Amino acid sequence: MSKVIIPEGYTPVLNLYDTQKAIGLTKRLFEDMLCGALNLRRVSAPLFLEASTGLNDDLNGVERPVSFEIKDTGTEAQVVHSLAKWKRQALSDYGFEPGTGLYTDMNAIRRDEELDNLHSIYVDQWDWEKVITKGERTPEYLCRTVRSIIHAICETEKTLRAIFPQLSGRKPLSEEITFITTQALEDRYPDLTPKERENAITKEVGTVFLMQIGGKLRSGKPHDGRAPDYDDWALNGDILFWNETLSQSFEVSSMGIRVSPESLDRQLTLAGCDDRRSLPFHKALLEGKLPYTIGGGIGQSRLCMLLLGSAHIGEVQSSVWDKETKEKCREAGIPIL
C-alpha cells in the first residue's frame, strides 16, 4: 500500500529541466560551503565493504544489508548503509590532524526502507568526519558545528533563490536554532509520539537540533534507535527543519561526536552487542587506537527536496517505487524520475 501523501494544491515550482539545473547547483554550492565551514577535504568512498570488518553502519540495528559473495576472495561483501565507521578508520589511515576532516559522496542501498515522500531505498548523502581533541568532546563544540552546517544550508538557499526567483514564494529557512534534548522534548509533549513531538517543536520554532538520541528516556523507550558503535548517545542529534510543502518536520542530517572507548564499552553492553568487541574496528577503538572524531551524514536528495520545495523525494532522485505511488504522483502531476 502506498504511503505517499499529495499536498493539497501542490504543483512543482520548477519544470523538469530547471529542477535538474537546480539540483546540480545546490550540490556544488553546499559542498563548497560545507568544506569551508568545517575544513574538510574530499576523499573517495567505497560502495561496499567486507562484512567481517564490522565497518558497515547498522543504522537502527535491524536493517538487512544487501550482500554478495566475491568470487575471487570467497568473502562476503555488503553494500554500505552509511560510512559512519569507515570514515573514522579513514581519518586514521590518512593521518588527518585535529581540526581537519574529510567528506565523501556516499551512495547506499537500504533495502528495508519504508517508501514514502521522504524515504527511498537509494540513499545519497555527504558523509563527513573530522578529527577533534578529547577536550572538544563537549555539547558546546557539537552545537558550534551544527550552527556552521545550518549557516551553510541557509546561504545555499539564498543563492538558489537569487538564481531561481520562482523559489521565493515560500518562507525561507530559519537560521535561528532551537537546541533541545529528547528528554526535554518528551517532557514538553508527554502525550505525543516521537514523530509527533518533532512535528510540534519544528512547527513552533522552525529549525531544531534534537540532541541525545539512542538511549532510553524516562518513559522507558528511546526517542529513536541508534547503533551503539558510532555516535555517543549523549553527544549526538538530528538537524530538523519545518517543511512548509509537506507541513511536517524534515530531517536533513543525523550527526554527532563519535564514541570514545568508554562510551563504546557502555553502549555495546546497553544494546546487547558485546559480540562486536572482537571485530577489528571495535577492537581498535576500545584500545584507543582511533582518533576522536565528530561526523555525520547530510542527505543530498533530502536537501535538494527541502530547498526546491518538492513534495516527493522521487522528484529529485531516480529510484524504484511501487506501482500505486507512481500512479498517485502521475495523477497529481508530480514527475517522478
N, C-alpha and C positions, 0 to 999 in steps of 0.2 A: 504494500500500500504506500502510495506516495506521501511524503511528509512536506512537500513543497507548499509554501504559502505565497499567494499572489496579493501584494498590497493593493488595496482599492485605488483605482485610477492610475496605477503605475504604468509609465512608459519610459524606456531608456532615454537618458538625457542626450547621449551621443549616438551617432549612427555606427554601424559596424566598423567602417574604415577609421573614423576618428577614435573609436574605442581602442583599436589596435595601436594607433599612434600614442594615445594617452597612456596605455599600459607600458609601452616601451619607455616613454618619458618618465613616468612615475618610478620605474625601476632604476633608471640611470640617476635621476635626481636624488632619490632617497639613499641609494647605495653610496654615493659620494658624500652626502651629508652624514650618514652613519659612520663612515670611515673617519671623517674629520673630527666628529664629536668624540669618538671612543678610541682613536688612534689604532685603527685596525688595518691589516694587510690581507689581501685576498690569497687563498690557497685552494688547491684542487681537492675535491672530496670524493670519497667512494660512493658508488651506488649500492654496493653490497659488502658485507663483512663476513668473515668466518664465524660461525656460531660459537665455536669453542673459546673465542677470545673474551666473550662477555661484554663486548663493546656496544652491541646494539641496544638502543633505548627500549625499555619495556613499557613506556608510557604509563598506563594505569595498572599494568601488571597482568592484564587478561587478554590483550590483543594478540592475535596469531600473526607472526611474520610470514611473508612469502619466502619460501626456502627452496633450495635445489641442491643437488649434488654436483660437484665439479668433477668432470670425468678424469682429468689427469692427476688430481690430487687425492681424490676419494674422500674429500672433506665436504661438510655441509656449509653452504653459504646462505645468508639471509639478506634480503633486500632491506635496507635501513628503514626504521620508523622515524628516527631523527639521529642527529650526530652528537647528542649531548655528552656522551662519554668519550667518543672518538676524538672530539676537539681537545679535550683536556690532555689526552695522550699525545696528540699532535703538537700542542704547545710545548710539551716536554721534549719531544723528539726534535723539533725545530730550534729549540733553545731560546724561546721568547723570554724577554726580561719583564719584570713588573712594570705596569703602565702601558704595555703593548699587547696586541692581540691579533686574532685572525678572524676572517669571515669567509663564508663559502656559500655558493648556490647549492642548496640541498634539495634533491628530488627524492621522494619516497612513495611507497605504495602502502596504504593502510587498508587491508582487505576487509577488516571488520568494522570500518567506519559506517555509522548510520547516515544515509544520504538525506540531506535536506538543503535548505537555502544556503547554509554556511559550510557544509561538510561534503567532501569528495573523497574517493579512495586515492586520488592523486594529490600529493602534498608538495608544494614548492615554498621554500622559505629561505630567508637569510639566516643561516646558523652562524652565530658569532661567539667567541670566547676570548677572555682577556685575563692575563696574569695579574694577580694582586698580591699584596703582602698580607701576612697573618693579621696585622693590625687594621687592615681595611675590611676585614670580615665583620662589618657592622651594618645596622639598619640605615645609618646616615649615608654610608657610601652607596648602598643599594639605591636609596632614594635619589641621590645625586645622579646616578646613572640613568634612572628612569626619567628624570627631568630632561636629560640630554636627548634621549630617544624620542620623547614626546615633542620636544622642540624641533627635532629633525622632521618628524611627521607633519607638524603644523606648517613648517616652512615649505615642505614639498607641496602641501595643499595650496598654499598661497601662489606658488609659481604655476601650478596646474590651472588655477582659476584665472590667472592673468593670460594664459595662452588659450584656454577654452572657457570663454566667458559664460557659456551655457551652464557651467557647473556652479555658478554663483547664486543659483536660486535657492539653495539650501543653506541653513545656518552653518557657519564654519565650525570646525572642531575647536574645543576649548583647551587652551594650554594651561589653565588653572587646574591643578591635580588634587584630588582628594585621596589621601593615603589612609587606608583602613584595614584592620586585620579581619580575618574570617570570623574570629570570636566576637569582635565588636559588631560585625555585621549580623551575626546570629542574634546577639543581644538586642540589636536595633529592630530586627524583624523576626521575632521568635516563631511566629506562626506561618512563615513563608518557607518554601523550598529553597535550596541553594540558588537555583537559577532565578527564581522569583526575587530573591534578595538582590542579586546582581542587577536585574532589571530595575528594581525600585531605586537603588542607590545611583545608578548611572542616569536614569531619567531625571533624578533630582539635581545632580551636580554636573553631569556631562562627561567628565573624564576621571577615571578611578584607577588607582593601583591597589589591587586587592592582595593583601600580604598574608603570609604564613599558611600555605596550602599543603595538605598532606596528612598532618596529624589529626587525631580525634579532638573534637570540640567538647564543651561541657554537656552537650546533648548526647554524647557517646558516639557520634558519627563524624567523619571528616567532611569538610565542605566539598572536597573533590579528591579524587585519587591522584597520587604522585608516586612514581617509582622511588624506592628508598636510596638509590645509589648515584644520583647526580645532584639534585638540589638539596640544600639544607632546608628542611621544612620550616625552620624558624627564620630563614633569611631569603625567602623566595616570594613570587607573586605573579599576578596576571595584569596586563595593561588592558583596560576596558574603556570603550567609548560608547556613548549613546548613538545608536544608528537610527537616524531620522527616517530613512526609507522603510526600514523594517519595524520601527517602533520597538526596539529591544536593545539589550546590552550586547556589545560586539567585542569579542576578544581578538586582539591583534597580536599579542605576544605573551608567551609564558617564559619566565626568566628567573634568575636568582643567583645568589652566591652558592657555590658548589660545596658539597660535603667535605668536611675535614676528616681526618682519620677517626676522631672521636664521634662526630655526628654520624658518619657512615656506620661505625660499630653499633651505635644506638639504634639507628633506623633499620638496619638489617634485621635486628632482633625484633623490633616492634612489628615489622612487616612479615615476619616469619620466613625470611630469606637468608638464613645463616648458611645455606648451602652454597651461596655465591662467594663466600670468603676465599675459596681456593682458586677462583678464576684469576687469570693473570692481571687484569685491570684492577680488580678489587684487592688483590693481594698487594700490588704495588701501592695502592692508595692507603691501605691500612698500615703499611710500613713507612708511610711518609715520603715516598719516592716521587710523587707527582706534585706539581706546583699548586698553590692556592689560586683559585680562579673564580670569575663571575662570567655568566654567559646566558644565552637564550636563543630562541627562535622567533623570527618575525615573519609572519605569513605574507608571501609576495602577492598571491591572489587575494588574500584577505584585505591587504592594504589597498590594492587597486579597487576592489569592490567597494570599500568604505569611501575612498576619495572620489570615485566616479558615481557614487550613489546608486550602485547596481543592486537589484533585488535578489539575484541568484549568482552563486559563485561560478556557475557554468557560463555566465556572460563574459568572464574574464580568463577562463582556462578551459582547455579541452580535456574532457574526461569521459567516463561511461556512466549513463543514467538509466533508470528504469523507464519502461515504456510510458507509464502513466505520467511521470514527471515531464517527459518530453512533450507529451500531448497537452498537458496543462499549460506549459510555457508557450507552446506554439499558439494555442488558442488565445493566450493573453498578449501575444505579440512580443514575447521575450525571446530573443535569439540565443540559443544555447550552442556554444561552439563545439 
